[in-house]
Structures are given as C-alpha cells and as structure tokens.
Amino acid sequence: MASGPLTFGVLLWPQYTDWPSLMRAGARADQLGYDSLWTWDHLYPIVGSPQGPIFEGYLTLAGWASLTRRIGLGLMVGANTFRNPALVVKMVTALDHMSSGRMVLGIGGAWFETEHTALGIDFGASVGERLDRLDEAVALMVGMLHSGEGTARGRFYHARSARNDPPPVQRHLPILIGGGGERKTLATVARYADMWNIDGTPEEVRHKDEVLRRWCESVRRDTSQIERTANGGAPIIRDDLGEARRVAAEIGRRNGNYPGPDLLGPPERVAEHVRPFVGLGFRNFYFDMPAPFDDETLERLIRDVKPLLN
C-alpha cells in the first residue's frame, strides 16, 4: 500500500474546443495548484462524433509549457503508433527544457483505428503486435532517456546507438505506461515504467494491480518503484443537482452530442467515487474535463474534494 498525500491532476480534452480556451484552462489549473496537467494523444475526437475538431497532443503540451510555471505536464497517454520512439524521446526532452523539468513521457499501444485509417498511419496487424511494438519502443526510450543512448531490438525499430543529447533537465524523466493488458502491457509496465495508469471499477483496478505485482515478482522489480495513477472520472460539481445536469448536457452537446459527464453533484459525491481507489493504495488521480471547461468544477476539485480525501 502506498502512503503520503494525494496528488490531483486534470486532463483537458483537446477536442471540440478552441486554442485560447484550451490554453487558458491549462494556465488556470496551474494557478489553482493542481499537481499535473494532461491531454490526449488523438488526431480525431474519441468521444461523440469523430467528425469534429481536435488539437495535436505534443504541440498542446508545448503551448502549456510556455504558459505554466509549476504543474507537471504529459500525455495520457501517447500513441506509440504515431511516431518513431527515438523521435519521441527527443521531443519530450525538448519539452522538458521548455518547461524547466516538468515533463512525463506517457505512452501506450494505441487503440482508435478510425484515426489511423483516415490519416494513413499503420495500425498494425493485431492488438498483440501493437503491444509488442510498445515493449520494444519503451526499451529504446529507457536507454535514450536514462543512459543517454539506446539501441532498438530490431523487430519493429532500427535505432542504433541513438544519442539523446542534451539530456532532459530532470535527472530521471519518468515514463508512464497506460493500460491493463495482463499478458503483455503489464509485463512492459513491470520491466520499464516509472508510472502506471489504469481505468476501471475498484474491483477491476484491484485485480489489475495484483497482476502487475505478479509481473514485478517475475522480473524481480520492486513494485513500490512504480507510481500508480487512476482516473477520478469526469465530474461536474454543483450543490444543486439540476444545475449540474444542465452544465453536463451543454458539455455533451458541444462534444459531438455524447450524453455528457455523469459524475454530478456536490464535492462529497466526487469524493465518494474516488475513495475506494484511495483504499487500494492509489495516491495519484486525474479528472477528465471536456470543453467548455467548467471553472467552478476545476476550482472545487482542489478546494473542496481534495481535503475530503486527504
């Protein structure tokens, strides 16, 4: 079981919004004292209709790096299929310098076939192949980030003695891997990750955590070296439930007509949702926030919900 204070992050959806609003919301999260700021790595919207606007993830992080001062930054999570992993290391390292040492390298196997087909990006033959790619990619990333040089195993990638110069500002820039695949993803997490992200019910998360612990035993890794992160939901905080429903409906309409957030009500309702994960030993949570970004929820998560859990 982990111990220590909770950390709160916010994941601002880059779809169905405009650039000034996305930048302002990120700066506001920094001002309010959030610990981390995330966005997706998708090229088509993934909630509601995919036929809508969305901003690219790494350039969004670059924008926030120039506007924020203390908050951690990352993708939740990067799509490994989109980019050469050696290039990703160089990009994240540049962002670490831009942000004075606040980057996390978030990475996952990728899942949204629609955007791959539309943009002509190789999706791979199967889920298993994408996860094999991920494992090889992360091994290369670890070498480049933490040893200054990396060589790919060679089935999917062909980097040879790839240098990462200059190194990141951080002495150990963390790698976060997202996913819960029990045969491959969690094995990759056990071998290489500094952080792990998982979604699901408390029962599902407990099970995945137990599988990860077994993989850590298999590869002789201290499981406490891997920081756990979990999704706290997409809340709309209002003391009046009717007002929360109105705001959620407007957000749903804006985002391609999906039903909208469903974690609605006062701070106690949100704390009740998160508390079982705290009981599992998780200390790091992030909350989804679709556009139009709700400043009252952003403020009250930190001001009202976090003290209920700490």
Secondary structure, 3 states (H helix, E strand, C coil): CCCCCCEEEEEECCECCCHHHHHHHHHHHHHHCCCEEEECCCCCCCCCCCCCCECCHHHHHHHHHHHCCCCEEEECCEEHHHCCHHHHHHHHHHHHHHCCCCECEEEECCCCHHHHHHHCCCCCCCHHHHHHHHHHHHHHHHHHHHCCEECCCCCCCCCCCEECCCCCCCCCCCEEEECCCCCCHHHHHHHHCCEEEECCCHHHHHHHHHHHHHHHHHHCCCHHHCEEEEECCCEEECCCHHHHHHHHHHHHHHCCCCCCCCEEECHHHHHHHHHHHHHCCCCEEEEEECCCCCHHHHHHHHHHHHHHHC
